[in-house]
Amino acid sequence: MTRASGAIGVRIAGTGSAVPERRLTNDDLAKMVDTNDEWIVQRTGIRERRVCDPSREGTFTLNRDALKNALDASGMKGSDLDLIIVGTCTQEMSCPSVACRVAGEVGAVGAGAFDVVAACSGFVYSMNVADSLIRSGRFKRIGVCGGDAMSSVIDYQERSVSILFGDAAGAAVLVADENPDRGCVYQQLGSDGRDWSGLYLPRRAQEVPEADRDNPIRLGCLRMNGREVFKFAVNRFRQVIEEALEATKLTPDDLSQVICHQSNIRIIESAMEKIGLPKDKVFVNIDRFGNSSAGSVGLCLDQVWRAGKVPAGKPMMMVAFGGGMTWASGVWNV
Ligand code: UT7
């Protein structure tokens, strides 16, 4: 939907990100399961991904560090925030939320805090919700994070899922702005829960659908029907971008960047080709970071923001899809 009329705009005051130091290369994976570098690069575009040291890193620390970096870049303190939203699906605990722990550590005592669970769409969902809350006039400064420690829910004995995912978080600090044309001028949040079993994380045997009872992946680990998700992703990705362009009457030429979820290079390239998006408008870092679920769009945003690739005066688009199934897009005037 396009922006509701109102006098308040939204400015991205700063961005940040955090990734673990430890690199897991395709050759490292080939020592753990029956796979190889050539297959992974050809089918996914991934060369390496980052993974947490579980003794000291995880979803909470990644999101905390990403938000700290975004606050530094904004010249703001945690105590300046009135709300923190974290998009994630790998929370260490269902209570408290990651957002509450992040708020506690960045000094945002008294601020509202909640998690958004939309799998890989989590960061774009959270940015869209935050923009709307600021436009409502009820919040002025929101810290938005998206981050997942996917390594905590991957069965590394299984090659179909383990090769894709990595750990990362990205964040942005959003503040109210007097220019109502600034911020998210178009957004879409979508889901189709009918096909949830294409990508899911069961905790108990009762949750596993009959057709997936023989799946060798352990409970508590992510399960994915790769081919099904691939088909969904290629179509939905293209459709969501086309709908955003149509609603805003923009062409690919008008955009500075399309920042898209780093799912698989073949999915990204297929959408680029069908829509006619030139290579220099679509940021790609999947080769170095893999698919970091809710971390991926936030990490890309921070990297393009710091590289000066999303200047004021040209809108940029963020787009993601993921488990649920979910999808989301946002067109932003920065
Ligand atoms: O961000 C969340 C959303 N997730 C996604 O976007 C993921 C979407 N899906 C995909 O990216 C792809 O489906 C995968 C990368 C997961 C798999 O690629 P694919 O081209 O769909 O492969 P496939 O599952 O159709 O398997 C092709 C062959 C099979 O062998 P046969 O039956 O042709 O002999 C697999 O057993 O490749 C085999 N294979 C592997 N070989 C080496 C599957 N995984 C591997 C592997 N290494 N890791």
Residues whose N, C-alpha, C, O or C-beta is under 5 A from the ligand:
A	BS01	UT7	D34 T35 N36 W39 R43 T44 C120 R159 S160 I163 G226 R227 V229 F230 A233 S263 N264 N291 F321 G322
